[in-house]
Amino acid sequence: MVLYTAAAIASLLRGSYLSTGDRLLALAFPLIAVVVLRAGQRSARLRETLYDIITLVIGSISLATMLVIAMAAIFGTAHPLTLAIRLWLYASVYLGVERVVLLFLQRSAIRDERFAVPAIIVGAGVVGSQLARRLSADPSYGLRPVGLIDSDPLPTADDLRPPPVPILGGISDLGVAVRDTGAQHVILAFSGEPDHLLANEVRTCQQMGIAVSLIPRLFESMNERTTLDHVGGLPLLTLHAIDPHGWQFAIKHAIDRSVAAVVLIVMAPIMLTIAVAIRMSSPGPILFRQRRVGRDGHEFDVVKFRTMRAAVPASASTTFMLGSDLAPGGVEGMDRRTRIGRVLRNLSLDELPQLFNVLRGDMSLVGPRPERPEYAARFATSVVGYEDRHRVRSGITGWAQVHGLRGQTSISDRVEWDNYYILNWSLRLDLRILAMTVAEILRFREG
């Protein structure tokens, strides 16, 4: 209906007579677009993003428009290109708006516990417990964990903490647990249960119409480039890694430097104004420099606009102690932010001088945030996978930051998000992170 509305408006607002061929093309366009959309649509995912919707809509409508132009060339219609452009524009806007509205309505609905799908997780070890906590903390996935299944739970680092949801028994109790809890989704995490028993329970769940998902072995090494093949009846997953020293990252770094140079030129008047405001607001240097650790353990000085007053004597200040599993950042100890400093931080304008770090090759526009040497050394021994971030250049913004992990937030969560970025890196992912960063800045975040 939306596509036919777009086609009708594109035809009626033309202001001139349409030939029979033009009218037929306008009538055929929605059907072609629907077929292309269906062909390009992936299987349902737990959480669809705004980026996924926009790329699907624009890509599908563009392909449908090209097919219409090809048909127009075959049938020799009067105004093929003009009509096609109008069809593309109205269809992209109307369908895009409809999909975005539906997405927000869906997200609003699944955040209500009444509409969330109850799920049982098989495996009460480290991975199963972490999954249960993540799903409980983030309702946007649409799954509500109601219990764990494991006859012999593996020990976890969180043994002193109670399980996020109750353990409902072993694998033989899965059917009873599904009936008692009303679960409609079963997720296989890691457990000590034999594979043949798990396979039998999977078949039973599927016969009952219950969705089944699983976390695969070696998931730490898997990314979106992993391909599925079959050798006879055996599935074969092939892992495709990205080389941070390869040609793809060389292109990324060239783009980084080019964009940094352009932004510095465009933002020069604003940066000059900020520099004057900082100089007038409080005594001290305009720029703040701090030692950080980047790719391959290389240390460099990160540059920001100064947002704080000069430090008071140690005897008059409160000693800052970083809490367990927290990354440093934000306001540490006494709040010494100046009035202009608060505004700069809220709008992330204090980060602009880091574009010079990008020009020098110390940093990228997108990547894991660099840390101070003393904290990097500490986290390298206490947080699993922390040192993996040093395979790539540090970034002004990153995958962890656009998901709210800024300031004094969980370092283990940051590591998980940053390592996901490294494993799944692409220029498209970089563009997505930059767009999410701009959206977050426009919300004028506090802190």
Beta strands, then each sheet from edge to edge (+ up, - down):
strand 1: 117-122
strand 2: 143-149
strand 3: 185-188
strand 4: 211-214
strand 5: 227-231
strand 6: 234-238
strand 7: 287-293
strand 8: 299-305
strand 9: 363-366
strand 10: 394-397
sheet 1: 2+ 1+ 3+ 4+
sheet 2: 5+ 6-
sheet 3: 7+ 8-
sheet 4: 9+ 10+
end
